[in-house]
Each structure stands twice: as structure tokens, then as C-alpha cells.
């Protein structure tokens, strides 16, 4: 399956781990102690993967939990970029050097 940068990490968890390894959400829930409803919400993209959930999934799937954290952080950043781009015409943020130079030009000279 081809992924875009907007795929929720829960979708990746479901398709690349649970489906590929023939693991049901119920079995993963019992093995990890993560409520089945929580796993269902994560896999459907309705809930984020928390640090604790990443630790549990990492141990269960024998993978580095940071991978799940990184997937979540990447997803969150891409969502924020999209939201920011939609508001960008109304928000004017200048890079630091331009802001600093403008401040220096408008500051009164010390005498």
C-alpha cells in the first residue's frame, strides 16, 4: 500500500503489523493491556498513539517504540502544516533575522 504523509499511524499499525502478522485487535489488547476500544480508535485514526501505548506496542511487536512515536509526531506535524497553510494569509510570521533587523532599525539610539 502506498502511503502519503497524511496517513494516521494507527492505519499503518493496522495494515503493516496487525494485518500482515494476522493479529486481531482483541489479541493485541489482551497481550498488551491496551483496551480494545482504544486500539480500535487508534487503528481507525480517531486516537493518537501515546508514549505509553508506543511502549506496550513496541514490546508486543518486538520493535522500537520510538518508531510509533516518530510516526505520530510526523503525522501531527503534517496536519499542523496543512492547518497553518490554510490560515497563512492571515498570519504573518517573519523569520528571526528579518524580525531582529527591523527591531534594531526602530530602536532609539543610545547616547
HUDARA-V793460 format. One record per residue. N is the residue number from 0. RES is the residue in three letters. PSI is psi in whole degrees, -180 to 180 (999 if undefined). Layout:
# HUDARA-V793460
((N | RES | PSI) (N | RES | PSI))
This chain:
# HUDARA-V793460
((0 | UNK | 134) (1 | UNK | 131) (2 | UNK | 148) (3 | UNK | 172) (4 | UNK | -3) (5 | UNK | 8) (6 | UNK | 127) (7 | UNK | 142) (8 | UNK | -26) (9 | UNK | -35) (10 | UNK | -41) (11 | UNK | -43) (12 | UNK | -48) (13 | UNK | -51) (14 | UNK | -40) (15 | UNK | -21) (16 | UNK | -66) (17 | UNK | -50) (18 | UNK | -46) (19 | UNK | -35) (20 | UNK | 6) (21 | UNK | 47) (22 | UNK | 128) (23 | UNK | 157) (24 | UNK | -34) (25 | UNK | -45) (26 | UNK | -42) (27 | UNK | -39) (28 | UNK | -48) (29 | UNK | -39) (30 | UNK | -31) (31 | UNK | -18) (32 | UNK | 7) (33 | UNK | 127) (34 | UNK | 140) (35 | UNK | -37) (36 | UNK | -36) (37 | UNK | -46) (38 | UNK | -41) (39 | UNK | -44) (40 | UNK | -39) (41 | UNK | -50) (42 | UNK | -24) (43 | UNK | 4) (44 | UNK | 16) (45 | UNK | -9) (46 | UNK | 145) (47 | UNK | 160) (48 | UNK | 117) (49 | UNK | 170) (50 | UNK | -43) (51 | UNK | -42) (52 | UNK | -41) (53 | UNK | -41) (54 | UNK | -45) (55 | UNK | -45) (56 | UNK | -40) (57 | UNK | -44) (58 | UNK | -45) (59 | UNK | -41) (60 | UNK | 5) (61 | UNK | 51) (62 | UNK | 165) (63 | UNK | 123) (64 | UNK | -22) (65 | UNK | -24) (66 | UNK | -44) (67 | UNK | -39) (68 | UNK | -43) (69 | UNK | -40) (70 | UNK | -44) (71 | UNK | -44) (72 | UNK | -42) (73 | UNK | -46) (74 | UNK | -47) (75 | UNK | -43) (76 | UNK | -43) (77 | UNK | -39) (78 | UNK | -41) (79 | UNK | -39) (80 | UNK | -44) (81 | UNK | -43) (82 | UNK | -40) (83 | UNK | -42) (84 | UNK | -35) (85 | UNK | -28) (86 | UNK | -7) (87 | UNK | -41) (88 | UNK | -26) (89 | UNK | -15) (90 | UNK | 121) (91 | UNK | 109) (92 | UNK | 123) (93 | UNK | 143) (94 | UNK | 153) (95 | UNK | -48) (96 | UNK | -41) (97 | UNK | -41) (98 | UNK | -44) (99 | UNK | -44) (100 | UNK | -40) (101 | UNK | -38) (102 | UNK | -42) (103 | UNK | -39) (104 | UNK | -32) (105 | UNK | -8) (106 | UNK | 142) (107 | UNK | 145) (108 | UNK | 140) (109 | UNK | 131) (110 | UNK | 999))
